[in-house]
Every structure is written in structure tokens, then in C-alpha cells.
Amino acid sequence: MRNSYLICVIILGLLLSCVPIKQYRDLKDKNEQCEDERSYLKNREKELSEKNKELEQQLSVLQNKYNSLRMDTSSMGYTIRTYASQIERLTNLNAELNQLLKKKTFEISAENKKLLTHLQLLQDSLLKKEDELKRLEREINKKKFNVDSLFTELNKKTELLNQKSNRLIELERKLKEKDSVVIALKDKISKALKGYEGQGLSVNIKNGKVYVSLEERLLFASGRWDVDPKGQKALKSLAEVLEKNTDINIIVEGHTDDVPYKGSGNIEDNWDLSTKRATAVTKILLKSGNIDPSRIMAAGRGEYMPIEKSKTSEARAKNRRTEIILTPKLEEVLKILETN
């Protein structure tokens, strides 16, 4: 469930970074839907776990009943064989009595009647017992059918649980692969830009993404959007890494401080300035490496996403930055989520 929450946050981050600020309300609603889905999945996992335990208990009870029925069936089989033996014995006895009656009809008439009456009673008793045995056999067959039906239903539910478990395992594996890709990418970028760290450049991992943050002093003169030679060199080194990692999406975000823009020309405000700076960096990356333009997006954030909210000159200097956000493609992870 925690991984599902992470995916929702990642998707929300991607969407928030890709759309204008006027759609923030819609994206916020989608984020809340993701939270609801995370809560639902968590509750669902708990329900399935409890259901699985309950089914295991039911299976144990049914197994005990099944063993008991087998013992009862064995006992009844012995009873049937005993009765069959008695019937055969009585039939033989009846034949002997008939022969005796033919010989001594006149001598033992009264005794013969008593024996015939007794024989009839025994036959009636046997018929009743046979009927009872047939009834018990029908009940046994009915119970056996119910047990088989329960086993079939249990197997179906077990198979469904196994399928869901396998999908969760696959999702976890894909997320671990994605995390490994992010860590490896961060290491490659840090190595390529090693000479610039501490000079206005930092490389960090946040929310499953690699953030390459370049302060204004490394790229631009104050109020300008043309990248100076030192900044171009750093961007070319970064482009070489991005060119070799084709499964990474790129977002270039321009940020300014909250001091109103006072320049002239085509720039109206900080938002315009941040957008032009993001576009300028994007063009240098595309020009410096063989990067598919469909992988990259430029966005201006203006002063609306500061990393320092104080009004000091140091804080404002940190806010004047360009962030290059690198995210592994999540198509396979999204397919697994859609399947679940």
C-alpha cells in the first residue's frame, strides 16, 4: 500500500510539473482520489488477509468433517455387509423351514405359523433398515457434494489471491528497479558534474526523482536569460549523460525570487523571465546531446515555488535557480496498477 501511495505522489508530481498553475485545483482533486484509492487498497488488503485466515479455518473444519464422514461410511459398509450376511442366513433358514414344513405340515402346524410370523417380522425389520441405509447413503452423497463444492470455491479464491499477490510482488520489483535506476542516474550525473558542485550546483534525489539544481550565478546574469559559457559547459556535460539514458523523462523548471522584475523589452514579469530561462536551458541540452525532444519539457515557475521563504538576500539567491527534474518512465508500473 505504501508503494501505491508513492506511485500516486509520483504521478501527481509529474502532472503538477507538466501543467499550468491554473489546473492546480483539478490535480489536487486527482491527488485526493489517489489518497482514497490508497486507503481503499489498504483496507482491501486487510480484508483479503482476514478472509484468507477465515477460509483456512473453514478448510480445517471441513477436513475434519470429511475424515469423520469417511469413518462413518466405513462403519456403515460393515453394517451393510453384516445385514447382507444375515439376510443370506435367514433365506437359507427359510428354505430349510419350508422343506421341514412340507414333511411335517400336520405335525407342527402351530410351530410353523410362529416361525413364519417371526420371519415376517425379521423381513420387515430388514426392509426398514435397508430404507434407513439408503437414506443415510443419500445424505452422505449430499454432504460429499457440498464438501466438493466448498473445495472448488476455496480453490478459486486461493487462485485469485495468488494472482493478486503475484501482481503486488511484480509491482514491488518494478519499483525497486526504478529506485535503482534513479540512484544510478544520480551517481552518473554527480560524477559528470563533479567540478561544479559547491559552485551553485547540487544533485539530489527527492520523491523518486533526480533533481539537478543550478543557481542563477552558474547560468545567468541578473535579469538575463542567455546562458553564460560556464553554465553552457555544465549543461553540455549533463546532456552527455541524458543522451545515454533514453528511458528518462526531463523537466526543466525556471524559478525566480519574489522581487518584481524591473527590466525592459519582451519580459513582463518574473514568470516570463523564468519561462525564457527554462527554454534557453532546454535548447542547450537538445543542441548538446542527441536527446529526443519528446522526452523534455520546459516550464516557468516564477517566484511561486521558493525553497527559502525568508526575505534575506541569501534566501532569494537560492530561490533564483533552474531545476532539471529527471524521472524514469513508469509505463510498466502503470500497466501493473491498471491490471490490479
Secondary structure by P-SEA (a helix, b strand, c coil): caaaaaaaaaaaaaaaacccccaaaaaaaaaaaaaaaaaaaaaaaaaaaaaaaaaaaaaaaaaaaaaaaaaaaaaaaaaaaaaaaaaaaaaaaaaaaaaaaaacccccaaaaaaaaaaaaaaaaaaaaaaaaaaaaaaaaaaaaaaaaaaaaaaaaaaaaaaaaaaaaaaaaaaaaaaaaaaaaaaaaaaaaacccccccbbbbbcccccccccccccccccccccccaaaaaaaaaaaaaaaacccbbbbbbbbbcccccccccccccaaaaaaaaaaaaaaaaaaacccccccbbbbbbcccccccccccaaaaaaacbbbbbbbcccaaaaaaaaac
